[in-house]
Amino acid sequence: MVPSLFLAHGSPMLAIEYSPYTEFLAGLGQRLKPEAIAIFTAHWESEVLAITDTDGEYETIYDFYGFPPELYRVRYPAKGSREIAEMLAKRFGEKGIEVRKDAERGLDHGTWTLLSRLFPDADIPVVQLSVHPFKEPREQIAIGEALRGLGLQNILVIGSGVTVHNLRMVHWGQEEPEPWAVEFDDWLIENIQNNDLDSLCRYMELAPHARNAVPRPEHFVPLFNAMGSGSGTKADVIYRDYEFGTLSYLCLQFE
């Protein structure tokens, strides 16, 4: 059995730089050892929920610019699983959630930077899922709920995003987090652990500094997807740190 996870993918540099966070990810991967992975990524947006549908090896997508050349040489040659994709599509269909399969999509950096640290051998089948940033929070949770129980089959569900993600408000080189970013995450953690879905679904209205933390929701909604896929009985903070003052590396586990 494996839990559901929300993991911060932060800067693409985590694929080639070593840090306390990459050390944490390496240890987490060694503990989990899933048989397959289903990952919602903030860097694949679509109006209809899309899932990759291949048994072949994925292309590694470099959907960023201005980084060192060695980052563009990293490859994560994981394979997909049409069997798992079909099983996921069936689960969504049973919940009335429209799905389209994509046989061409590669792995974007919301997926491969994390997985290269968690499972560096790239030997676990991966199915990547898109997000629709502007669906209501309860719809996002319902998408995750369609995958509830996959952990019992040793299939790891990951929401890959960032809780505080405002690139206009980062402070390059700053080591101490900005108080407002911490306050936003504190509010999130309290309401997640209290299972206060009503407040969480009104986070833009109720959470302190929400508009600074979430100027656009594509990096935030994978949290709701991951939360929905858990059993709803327990939520734990498994890592927390900040980079450049405001970029959150908050990670949560849902059981």
N, C-alpha and C positions, 0 to 999 in steps of 0.2 A: 504493500500500500504506500502511495505517495500523497502528500498534500497538494493543494493548489497554491500557487505563488504569484505575488506581484513583485516584479524585480525592476529596479531602475537601470536603464541602459545608458543614461548619462552621455558622456563624451565618447565618440568613436575610438578615442585613444585608449580606452580600457582594453582594447584588443592587443595592444603592443606595449603598454606601460604596466609596470607592476606597482601595486598599491595595497593598502589594507583591504580595499574592496575586492580587488581581483583575488587576493588570498582567501577572502571569505567565499567568493564564488567557487573557487577550486575545491575548498573543503565541502561546500554544499553539494556539489556535483558528485563527490566521492561518497557522500552519505546516501544520496537518493537512488542512483542506479535504476532509472525507469526503463521500461521496454519500448516506449514511444513518447513523443512530445507533441502537444498541441499548443501553439503559441500565438496569442493575439499581439500584433505589432502596431505601434503608433504610426509607423512609416508606410502603412498600406491602407489607404482610405478608399472606401467604395460605398455607394448608396445601398447596394444589396450585399449582404454578407458573402464574402468570397473565401474560398479555401483552396489551397494548392492540391493538385490531383496528379501525382506522378509517382512512379516507382524509381525514377532515374535520379541522377545526381543533380543537385541544384547549382545554378549559377550563383556566384557571390556578387551581390549588387553593391556598388560603391556610391550610395546616394548622399554624397556630401562632397565638399570641395575645400581646398586650402589646407589640407593636412599633409604630413610628411610622406614622401614617396613610399616608405616601407609599409605604411598602412594599406596602400593600394595593391600591395603584393600579397597580403593575407588572403588565403582561400579557406573556406569552410565547406569541404566537399560532402556534406551530409546528403543522404538520400531521403526521398519521400516515401509515402505508403498510400497507395490507392485504396487498400483495404481499410485503413484507418480513416481516410478521407470519406469513404462511403459510409462508414459507421457514424461519423460525425454528422454528415449530411442527413442521414436518416433521423438522428436524434433531433436536429433542428426542425426537420419537416414535421415530426410528431408534435412539436410545440408551435407549429404554424409560422415558423421563421423561414423566410425565403432565402435560398442559398444558390450561389452559382459556383461551379468548379472552374479552376484555372490551371491548365496543364503547362503553362509557359512561365509563370512567375517564379523568379529566383528568391533567394533569401536576402532581405534588406538588412541594414545595419542595426535595426531594432531587434533583430533575431540573431544574426551571426556573431555580433560582438559579444553578446551574453553567452551564447552557446559555446563559443570558442574557449571561454574560461570555465564554464561548467563541465563541458564534455569535450575536451580537446581532441579526442580521437575521431570525432564526427561519425561514430558508429551506431548512433541511435536514430531510427526513423523520425522525421519531423514533418508535421503538417502545420503550415502557416495560415493564420486567419487574419482577415482585414478588420478594420474598425470603421464605424460611421460616427464621426465626432459629434454630430448634432442630434442623434437620437436622445430621448429623455433618459435620465439615469435609471429609472425602473425598467426601461426596455433594455438597457445595457446589462443590468443585473439578470434579466430574464434570458438573455443570450448566454450568459455564463451558466445559469441554472440548467440549461439544456444539456450541459456537460457534467452535471453533478454526478458523482459516483465513479467517474473514470479513474480516480486514484485507486479504487479497489481493484481495478484491472492493471494497475501499475503503469497507467498513462498519466504523464505529468502535464497539467494545464498551467501555463504561464501567461500572465498579463505583463507585457513589456512596455513600460512607459516611464513617466516621471511625475511625481506629485507637484513639485514646485519647478516649473519650467518656463522661464521668461528670459530669453537670451538678451533682451534689451536691458535687463537689470542685473546681469552678472558683473562681478568685479574681479577682473583677471588678477590672479596671484593672491587674492585674499583668502586666508585660511579660516578665519572665524566666521560663522554663519551670521547672516543678518537676522535680528530678532523677529522681524515680521514673517520670515520664511519658517522659522522654528515655531512660531505661534500658529501658523496655518497647519503645519504637520501635527502639532499637539492636538489641535481641535479634531483633525481627522482621526488620529489614533484613538482618542477618547470615545468618539462616536462609533467607530468601527468596533471597538472592544465592548461597547455597551449595546451593540447591534441596533443602533438607533437609525433605522433606514429612512424614516421620515426626515430627520435632520440631514442625513447624508445626501438625500435626493434634492435637498434645498441648499446645497453647499454654497452656491454662488450668492445666495441671499444671506445665509447665516454664518458662514465661516469667516474668521477675520482675515483680511487681506486677500480674499479669494480672487479678485480681479487682477491683482499683481501676480499671484501664484499661477493662475490658470487663464492667461490671456486668450488662449484658444484651446479647446478641450481634447484635441487628439491624443495628447500624452497622458491625459488624466483618465479617460474612459477605460483603458485596460485594467485599471484598478477595480472598477465595477464588474467587468467581465470575470476577473479572477475571484473576486469576492462571491459572486453568484455561483461559481463552480465549486466552491467549498461547501461543507455540510451546514454552515451557518451556526455551528456550536462553539467554535473557538477561533480567535484571531490573535496572532502573536507578531510583534515586531522582531524580525530576525537580523536586521542591520539598519543602522542609521548614521548618516554622515552628510556633510555638505561640501561642495566644491565651488570655488569662486564666489563665496558669500551666500549665494542663493540657489544653486543647483542641487536639488535634493537627491540623496541616495537612500531614501527610505524604502525598505523592503519588508513585505508582510507575508505571512504564511497562514493559510486558511485550512482548517480541518473540520 
